[in-house]
């Protein structure tokens, strides 16, 4: 039976074979490839955002006035520090003031800073509730959400569900430098 489908009576490749391979290509290979590229795109963008957060936190730390930078006993005003971090992220990620992407931004949708947790020297040692890791140096934890438009197949599915973007939420911990 299968031989009959794959070859016609003359022994050459039949129309059935072409239809089967075309169906496999359209309904299996292309969607899987699209899914893999979507995942890679999101991971690359998330990696770039994590790097931008790392840079923004370090630059913001150095933007604080010198008396705030007291070696091991670092304490900062969260409002001022958060303002500096958000300002630098807007510049590096090419975002408007409402956190929507400008032309040329790697993001396709709004960028959210879900939380900015500052652990200063008064809270040390700090044990992370998620991983159990103990931190002995001041750090900043930024929880963020990025939105990226998917490629061909997933975009069709998400639009049917009323969701224009794929979202990824992640955390980035940045240890602050000491002994400037």
Backbone bond lengths (Angstrom), bond angles and torsions (degrees), N, CA, C in turn:
res aa  C-N    CA-C-N  psi(-1)  N-CA   C-N-CA  omega(-1)  CA-C   N-CA-C  phi
1 X - - - 1.447 - - 1.522 110.80 -
2 X 1.360 117.16 -49.22 1.449 120.70 -178.65 1.528 110.64 -64.64
3 X 1.330 116.35 -37.33 1.465 119.09 177.53 1.520 110.50 -63.11
4 X 1.319 115.78 -34.37 1.465 119.55 178.79 1.525 111.32 -67.51
5 X 1.313 116.12 -35.61 1.466 119.68 179.90 1.528 110.22 -70.93
6 X 1.340 116.48 -42.50 1.451 120.33 -175.02 1.526 113.63 -75.96
7 X 1.303 118.96 -27.02 1.469 121.19 -178.55 1.521 109.12 -129.85
8 X 1.300 114.35 144.91 1.459 116.76 174.75 1.525 108.81 -86.32
9 X 1.304 118.24 -171.97 1.464 122.70 -173.02 1.523 113.01 -65.22
10 X 1.323 117.10 -24.29 1.458 118.92 -178.47 1.523 112.17 -85.18
11 X 1.334 117.32 -6.72 1.458 121.26 178.48 1.512 113.61 94.56
12 X 1.343 118.34 -1.66 1.470 120.03 177.87 1.532 109.48 -91.40
13 X 1.307 114.73 172.03 1.463 120.02 -178.90 1.521 108.43 -64.06
14 X 1.322 114.89 132.35 1.453 119.49 -177.34 1.515 112.92 -96.42
15 X 1.304 114.56 175.84 1.458 122.63 178.59 1.530 109.82 -63.51
16 X 1.322 116.89 -35.26 1.463 120.69 179.22 1.517 111.94 -60.26
17 X 1.325 116.48 -39.89 1.465 120.97 178.47 1.529 110.70 -63.78
18 X 1.302 115.67 -43.80 1.464 119.73 179.40 1.529 110.23 -63.38
19 X 1.311 117.83 -41.33 1.469 121.48 179.41 1.526 110.63 -65.33
20 X 1.325 117.63 -42.64 1.474 121.11 179.76 1.528 110.35 -63.25
21 X 1.324 117.71 -49.16 1.463 120.24 -178.96 1.526 112.00 -65.81
22 X 1.327 117.11 -36.63 1.462 120.56 176.64 1.529 110.08 -65.45
23 X 1.329 116.94 -42.42 1.467 120.78 177.52 1.516 112.09 -62.80
24 X 1.325 116.65 -43.03 1.472 120.49 177.80 1.529 109.97 -62.17
25 X 1.321 116.55 -42.81 1.458 120.77 -179.89 1.533 111.34 -63.74
26 X 1.316 116.98 -48.17 1.470 121.31 -175.67 1.520 112.61 -72.60
27 X 1.319 118.06 -40.96 1.465 120.48 -171.90 1.525 114.40 -98.56
28 X 1.319 118.57 -10.94 1.469 119.37 -179.08 1.529 111.36 -124.09
29 X 1.323 118.25 -57.91 1.457 121.82 -172.15 1.539 111.80 -67.79
30 X 1.320 118.18 -51.27 1.460 120.31 -178.41 1.532 113.02 -64.06
31 X 1.334 120.39 -44.77 1.477 118.75 176.75 1.529 113.05 -62.01
32 X 1.338 117.55 -40.29 1.466 119.59 178.46 1.526 111.25 -65.00
33 X 1.316 116.64 -41.90 1.459 120.58 177.59 1.524 110.65 -63.04
34 X 1.320 116.53 -43.37 1.462 121.11 177.69 1.521 110.84 -60.79
35 X 1.327 117.57 -42.62 1.462 121.88 179.51 1.533 110.90 -62.56
36 X 1.329 116.84 -44.09 1.463 121.06 179.87 1.531 110.20 -63.25
37 X 1.331 117.43 -44.16 1.462 120.03 179.47 1.529 111.54 -65.70
38 X 1.340 117.58 -36.33 1.466 120.82 175.67 1.521 110.73 -61.31
39 X 1.322 116.69 -45.53 1.468 120.23 -179.96 1.528 110.35 -63.65
40 X 1.327 117.06 -42.41 1.464 120.53 178.19 1.522 111.62 -63.41
41 X 1.316 116.35 -42.27 1.468 120.82 179.31 1.523 110.36 -60.88
42 X 1.322 117.05 -45.51 1.462 120.91 -179.70 1.521 110.90 -64.35
43 X 1.333 117.59 -41.96 1.456 120.26 -179.70 1.533 111.74 -66.79
44 X 1.325 117.23 -37.74 1.466 120.38 177.91 1.529 110.26 -66.32
45 X 1.335 116.85 -45.43 1.463 120.49 178.93 1.531 110.12 -63.17
46 X 1.331 117.34 -43.04 1.469 120.96 179.03 1.530 110.57 -62.35
47 X 1.313 117.76 -39.46 1.454 121.16 177.12 1.522 112.07 -63.51
48 X 1.321 116.36 -41.22 1.463 120.55 177.20 1.527 111.06 -65.58
49 X 1.335 116.96 -39.51 1.465 120.84 178.49 1.532 109.72 -66.00
50 X 1.332 117.53 -41.91 1.471 120.32 177.53 1.533 111.00 -60.10
51 X 1.318 116.34 -41.38 1.463 120.37 177.96 1.527 110.36 -65.20
52 X 1.330 117.31 -40.29 1.463 120.93 177.90 1.528 110.83 -64.29
53 X 1.331 116.86 -37.98 1.468 120.72 177.53 1.520 110.05 -65.66
54 X 1.314 116.85 -44.44 1.460 121.44 177.93 1.528 110.50 -56.14
55 X 1.311 116.54 -48.64 1.461 121.73 -179.74 1.524 111.09 -65.22
56 X 1.335 116.97 -43.45 1.468 120.88 -178.88 1.523 111.59 -62.54
57 X 1.327 117.14 -41.53 1.467 120.04 179.84 1.526 110.27 -66.31
58 X 1.324 117.29 -44.57 1.465 119.73 -179.81 1.524 111.66 -65.36
59 X 1.339 117.34 -41.92 1.462 120.00 177.90 1.526 110.99 -66.26
60 X 1.318 117.15 -38.48 1.463 120.87 178.47 1.512 111.12 -65.20
61 X 1.304 116.36 -39.21 1.464 121.53 177.70 1.523 109.99 -59.82
62 X 1.322 116.51 -43.78 1.459 120.38 -179.09 1.529 112.05 -76.73
63 X 1.333 118.28 -14.79 1.461 121.48 177.28 1.524 112.18 -80.96
64 X 1.324 117.22 -17.96 1.458 119.90 178.30 1.526 109.20 -65.89
65 X 1.297 115.68 155.51 1.462 119.72 -179.51 1.522 109.83 -64.60
66 X 1.299 116.22 149.36 1.462 122.53 -175.69 1.535 112.98 -54.31
67 X 1.343 122.19 -40.15 1.469 119.34 179.69 1.533 113.58 -60.21
68 X 1.351 117.01 -25.59 1.460 119.16 177.99 1.525 111.67 -71.45
69 X 1.315 116.42 -25.99 1.456 120.95 -174.51 1.526 109.84 -89.38
70 X 1.311 116.07 75.94 1.460 119.39 -173.39 1.516 111.62 -104.05
71 X 1.297 116.07 65.60 1.460 122.98 174.28 1.522 113.01 47.77
72 X 1.327 117.86 -116.85 1.470 121.29 -175.72 1.524 113.22 -78.22
73 X 1.310 118.41 -22.90 1.463 121.88 -176.51 1.520 110.37 -97.64
74 X 1.306 117.56 59.61 1.457 121.06 -175.94 1.522 111.01 -85.54
75 X 1.323 115.79 124.91 1.461 122.79 172.62 1.525 106.43 -133.66
76 X 1.312 117.18 137.26 1.461 119.64 -177.00 1.521 110.68 -133.55
77 X 1.312 113.92 157.90 1.457 120.87 174.37 1.522 106.79 -78.87
78 X 1.330 117.26 112.06 1.465 121.22 -176.73 1.526 112.81 -55.83
79 X 1.326 117.80 -38.81 1.457 120.17 -178.29 1.510 112.37 -62.29
80 X 1.323 116.98 -47.17 1.456 121.38 179.53 1.526 110.96 -66.79
81 X 1.305 115.95 -44.59 1.458 120.64 -179.01 1.529 110.05 -63.11
82 X 1.327 117.72 -45.37 1.464 121.32 179.36 1.526 110.63 -62.92
83 X 1.304 117.93 -38.04 1.455 121.35 178.07 1.529 110.00 -61.04
84 X 1.336 116.60 -46.57 1.460 120.44 178.91 1.530 111.31 -61.13
85 X 1.332 116.90 -43.51 1.471 120.80 -179.33 1.528 110.01 -61.98
86 X 1.317 116.86 -48.51 1.471 120.29 -178.09 1.527 111.28 -64.30
87 X 1.323 116.95 -39.37 1.467 120.93 179.00 1.533 110.68 -61.88
88 X 1.309 117.29 -43.55 1.462 120.77 -179.26 1.534 111.75 -71.25
89 X 1.330 116.81 -35.95 1.471 119.26 176.30 1.522 111.02 -65.06
90 X 1.326 117.10 -38.96 1.464 119.82 177.58 1.524 110.78 -59.33
91 X 1.324 116.36 -40.82 1.465 119.63 -179.81 1.526 111.31 -70.70
92 X 1.333 117.02 -48.50 1.468 118.89 -173.96 1.526 113.23 -72.35
93 X 1.335 117.71 -31.30 1.466 120.27 179.64 1.529 112.58 -94.43
94 X 1.341 116.53 2.22 1.468 122.59 -178.83 1.524 110.85 56.17
95 X 1.341 114.94 62.64 1.456 121.76 -179.09 1.522 110.55 -114.51
96 X 1.322 115.85 150.47 1.455 121.37 170.25 1.523 108.50 -74.31
97 X 1.329 117.05 173.11 1.462 120.03 -178.65 1.530 112.18 -65.80
98 X 1.330 117.77 -21.79 1.476 120.47 177.07 1.530 111.97 -91.89
99 X 1.317 117.16 14.39 1.475 125.85 175.97 1.530 113.63 69.19
100 X 1.322 117.72 20.34 1.464 120.68 172.40 1.530 107.50 -93.09
101 X 1.326 117.50 149.08 1.473 119.76 -174.82 1.524 113.02 -73.28
102 X 1.327 114.54 141.77 1.462 121.46 171.36 1.522 107.79 -85.79
103 X 1.318 116.05 174.69 1.462 120.21 174.98 1.530 108.64 -62.59
104 X 1.304 116.87 135.73 1.451 121.71 179.88 1.515 114.33 90.31
105 X 1.323 117.76 -0.44 1.463 121.04 177.96 1.520 109.61 -76.93
106 X 1.325 116.22 149.02 1.464 120.18 177.54 1.525 111.71 -75.05
107 X 1.334 117.50 -17.31 1.461 121.99 179.39 1.519 109.65 -89.26
108 X 1.318 115.53 150.53 1.460 120.41 178.67 1.521 112.22 -104.67
109 X 1.322 117.04 -19.34 1.455 121.84 -178.32 1.508 110.73 -133.17
110 X 1.327 116.57 -178.17 1.469 120.47 -177.76 1.532 112.06 -59.66
111 X 1.318 114.38 146.34 1.464 123.32 176.82 1.521 107.01 -104.00
112 X 1.319 116.75 131.09 1.463 120.72 179.86 1.516 110.54 -119.54
113 X 1.322 115.52 134.24 1.457 120.91 166.82 1.519 104.77 -96.99
114 X 1.333 115.62 104.19 1.460 120.47 -176.16 1.521 111.38 -72.10
115 X 1.318 116.70 -37.65 1.462 120.17 175.50 1.517 109.37 -158.37
116 X 1.321 114.55 149.58 1.446 121.35 174.85 1.527 105.29 -129.53
117 X 1.311 115.52 103.94 1.457 122.36 -176.56 1.519 108.60 -101.98
118 X 1.328 115.17 121.70 1.449 120.07 179.93 1.517 108.24 -106.82
119 X 1.323 116.27 117.86 1.463 122.18 177.32 1.530 107.03 -104.74
120 X 1.337 115.61 105.20 1.461 118.89 -179.56 1.523 110.12 -96.30
121 X 1.307 115.96 -175.93 1.466 120.61 -173.21 1.525 112.79 -64.92
122 X 1.334 118.32 -20.80 1.467 119.37 179.31 1.527 112.05 -72.13
123 X 1.340 118.56 -17.48 1.463 122.61 -177.36 1.528 112.79 -104.05
124 X 1.314 116.47 6.76 1.463 120.04 -176.69 1.518 111.16 -90.93
125 X 1.293 120.47 152.06 1.469 127.12 -8.81 1.534 110.62 -69.90
126 X 1.319 114.77 144.94 1.464 122.34 -176.96 1.520 109.01 -113.42
127 X 1.336 116.51 129.83 1.465 121.12 177.53 1.522 108.51 -105.40
128 X 1.321 116.25 122.29 1.461 122.11 178.96 1.518 109.15 -69.93
129 X 1.323 116.38 125.91 1.467 119.99 -177.72 1.526 112.32 -71.06
130 X 1.327 118.25 -25.56 1.465 121.16 -179.30 1.528 112.25 -78.54
131 X 1.331 116.19 -46.22 1.466 119.90 -173.56 1.524 114.02 -106.11
132 X 1.318 117.72 -18.80 1.457 120.97 -177.47 1.520 112.84 82.33
133 X 1.326 117.37 2.38 1.463 121.59 -179.26 1.529 109.35 -72.22
134 X 1.331 116.33 139.46 1.463 122.13 179.69 1.528 108.17 -100.59
135 X 1.330 115.91 128.27 1.458 122.31 178.64 1.518 109.29 -106.17
136 X 1.328 116.36 133.14 1.462 122.03 179.57 1.523 112.46 -111.91
137 X 1.331 116.93 0.59 1.463 122.08 178.23 1.512 108.99 -123.90
138 X 1.330 115.40 151.93 1.463 120.84 178.05 1.532 109.40 -60.67
139 X 1.332 115.53 142.38 1.465 119.65 178.38 1.517 109.88 -151.41
140 X 1.303 114.30 167.69 1.455 122.22 177.11 1.518 107.16 -122.26
141 X 1.340 115.97 131.34 1.459 120.63 176.12 1.517 108.11 -111.52
142 X 1.316 115.85 121.36 1.452 121.63 179.69 1.525 107.72 -112.05
143 X 1.319 115.78 120.87 1.463 121.25 174.08 1.520 106.86 -102.37
144 X 1.339 116.47 126.93 1.458 120.20 -173.38 1.521 111.37 -137.04
145 X 1.327 114.64 162.09 1.459 121.98 175.66 1.526 108.34 -129.70
146 X 1.340 115.26 128.33 1.461 119.94 175.88 1.526 108.63 -112.18
147 X 1.312 115.01 155.66 1.459 121.56 178.76 1.520 108.60 -130.37
148 X 1.343 114.94 127.95 1.457 121.72 -177.47 1.521 107.89 -132.25
149 X 1.329 116.03 138.50 1.465 119.44 176.11 1.520 109.14 -75.09
150 X 1.323 117.07 132.24 1.468 120.18 178.50 1.519 111.17 -76.74
151 X 1.321 113.70 171.41 1.454 120.17 178.27 1.525 110.12 -84.07
152 X 1.280 116.88 -169.52 1.457 127.67 -171.05 1.530 116.83 -33.79
153 X 1.316 119.19 -73.05 1.459 121.71 -169.84 1.524 112.81 -71.60
154 X 1.303 117.17 -44.60 1.464 119.28 -179.03 1.520 111.11 -67.70
155 X 1.324 117.25 -30.45 1.458 120.07 177.72 1.533 110.02 -64.86
156 X 1.305 117.10 -39.91 1.461 121.16 178.55 1.524 110.39 -64.27
157 X 1.332 116.45 -44.42 1.463 121.25 -179.79 1.529 110.75 -65.41
158 X 1.336 117.33 -46.30 1.464 120.68 -178.74 1.525 112.07 -65.89
159 X 1.323 117.27 -38.20 1.466 119.53 177.05 1.521 110.89 -64.43
160 X 1.321 116.77 -35.77 1.463 120.05 176.59 1.522 111.15 -65.60
161 X 1.338 116.64 -30.72 1.461 121.81 178.07 1.530 112.28 -86.64
162 X 1.326 117.46 -3.75 1.455 121.42 179.56 1.522 114.13 81.37
163 X 1.323 117.36 20.70 1.466 121.56 179.12 1.527 108.38 -116.70
164 X 1.320 118.56 111.61 1.465 119.56 -176.46 1.534 114.57 -77.55
165 X 1.349 117.97 -15.54 1.461 120.29 -174.79 1.521 111.67 -132.33
166 X 1.331 114.28 156.68 1.468 120.38 165.43 1.514 105.63 -91.44
167 X 1.315 116.09 136.92 1.460 120.61 -178.08 1.519 110.11 -112.27
168 X 1.312 115.34 146.54 1.455 121.99 174.09 1.518 107.40 -136.75
169 X 1.322 116.10 123.13 1.461 121.64 174.99 1.517 107.90 -105.09
170 X 1.318 115.41 138.60 1.449 119.87 -177.45 1.523 109.71 -152.36
171 X 1.341 115.37 167.60 1.463 121.77 176.71 1.519 108.70 -121.19
172 X 1.313 115.05 147.46 1.454 121.47 175.37 1.519 107.52 -134.03
173 X 1.324 116.30 123.98 1.463 121.85 175.42 1.520 108.42 -103.18
174 X 1.335 115.63 129.37 1.457 121.43 179.87 1.519 107.71 -122.06
175 X 1.316 116.63 115.82 1.456 122.34 177.79 1.524 108.32 -77.81
176 X 1.323 115.98 133.25 1.466 120.50 -178.07 1.519 109.97 -82.13
177 X 1.329 116.15 144.27 1.464 119.04 179.26 1.540 111.05 -69.81
178 X 1.313 115.40 150.95 1.463 120.39 175.36 1.511 108.94 -125.49
179 X 1.312 116.73 167.23 1.473 123.01 179.88 1.518 111.40 55.11
180 X 1.318 114.21 60.46 1.479 120.27 -176.01 1.496 110.95 -58.34
